[in-house]
Amino acid sequence: MFGRLMPKEGRFFELFNEHAEQIVLGGRELVSLMASGDDIQRRAYAIETIEKRADKITQTTIELLHKTFITPLDRDEIHQLITRMDDILDLMEDVSQSIFLYDVKQLTSEAQKLAEVCVLCAEQVRQAVGHLSNMDNAAAILKACEEIDRLESEADHIMRAAMAKLFRDEPDVRQVIKLKAIYELLETVTDRCEDVANIIEGIVLENS
């Protein structure tokens, strides 16, 4: 009873939304990098800058968590959600840095398709997080989570087809190694989005 009478800190939802926006920005920059194939260093730096902004949001969220007596969600759920969201952008940065460091001059249509699925996943993460402050939005939240699951499966299929084509058609072993790593990182971005969706689904089921 005492806990119910205490004011709850609502800034967590604002911070989730700010972080989700950075994820979408990172995804869009990644798509641009894949589509253009030029000025990779500048685009990689842009994604790194976005990732650093997201890191600060994550740090602020965790600091707020330690200072807040009554939280709007379970403390462990808040911590898991913001750290798993941060993992998404970490991987996006890994993709861009790998392309730059491996000196990949020409990216395949399969890599572009995977990047496009990544940004679609990011947009659904933003959608789900944006509704999280009000459990009257439970249906919309779960719908976004279901779409993330579907997109993750789509990315898995794209990656498998890309791998098969790569090993079948690419004669340069070095190029095979480079593209294989990039495909796997891109697909893992969607895995991390699915991790976020699973956490959000758990929050909805516990609170609605």
Residue pairs with C-beta under 8 A, 6 or more apart in sequence:
3 70
6 69
6 70
7 70
8 70
8 71
8 72
9 64
9 68
9 70
9 71
9 72
10 72
10 133
11 64
12 61
12 64
12 65
12 71
12 72
12 73
12 78
13 72
13 132
13 133
15 57
15 60
15 61
15 64
15 82
16 61
16 81
16 82
16 85
16 129
16 132
17 126
17 129
17 130
18 57
19 54
19 57
19 58
19 61
19 82
19 85
19 86
19 129
20 85
20 122
20 125
20 126
20 129
20 130
21 126
22 50
22 51
22 53
22 54
22 57
22 89
23 54
23 85
23 88
23 89
23 92
23 122
23 125
23 126
24 119
24 122
24 123
24 125
24 126
25 50
26 47
26 50
26 51
26 54
26 88
26 89
26 92
26 93
26 122
27 92
27 115
27 118
27 119
27 121
27 122
27 123
28 119
29 43
29 46
29 47
29 50
29 96
30 47
30 92
30 95
30 96
30 115
30 118
30 119
31 112
31 115
31 116
31 118
31 119
32 43
33 40
33 43
33 44
33 47
33 96
33 99
33 115
34 107
34 111
34 112
34 115
35 112
36 43
37 105
37 106
37 107
40 96
40 99
40 100
40 104
41 100
43 96
44 93
44 96
44 97
44 99
44 100
47 92
47 93
47 96
48 93
48 96
48 97
50 89
51 89
51 90
51 92
51 93
54 85
54 86
54 89
55 86
57 82
58 82
58 83
58 85
58 86
61 78
61 82
62 79
62 82
65 71
65 75
65 78
65 79
71 78
72 133
73 81
73 203
73 207
74 203
74 206
77 199
77 202
77 203
77 206
80 199
81 196
81 199
81 200
81 203
84 192
84 195
84 196
84 199
85 125
85 129
85 196
87 192
87 195
88 122
88 125
88 189
88 192
88 193
88 196
91 185
91 188
91 189
91 192
92 118
92 189
94 185
95 115
95 182
95 185
95 186
95 189
98 104
98 178
98 181
98 182
98 185
99 107
99 182
102 178
102 181
102 182
104 178
104 179
104 182
107 182
108 162
108 166
108 179
110 158
110 159
110 161
110 162
110 165
110 183
111 162
111 179
111 182
111 183
111 186
113 158
114 155
114 158
114 159
114 162
114 183
114 186
114 187
115 186
117 151
117 154
117 155
117 158
117 190
118 155
118 186
118 189
118 190
118 193
120 151
121 148
121 151
121 152
121 155
121 189
121 190
121 193
121 194
122 193
124 144
124 145
124 147
124 148
124 151
124 193
124 197
125 144
125 148
125 193
125 196
125 197
127 140
127 144
128 141
128 144
128 145
128 148
128 196
128 197
128 200
129 200
131 137
131 140
131 141
131 144
132 141
132 200
132 203
135 204
135 207
135 208
138 204
138 208
141 200
141 201
141 204
142 201
142 204
144 197
145 197
145 198
145 200
145 201
148 190
148 193
148 194
148 196
148 197
149 194
149 197
151 190
151 193
152 190
152 191
152 193
152 194
155 186
155 187
155 190
156 187
156 190
158 187
159 183
159 184
159 186
159 187
162 179
162 183
163 180
163 183
166 176
166 179
166 180
166 183
167 176
170 176
170 179
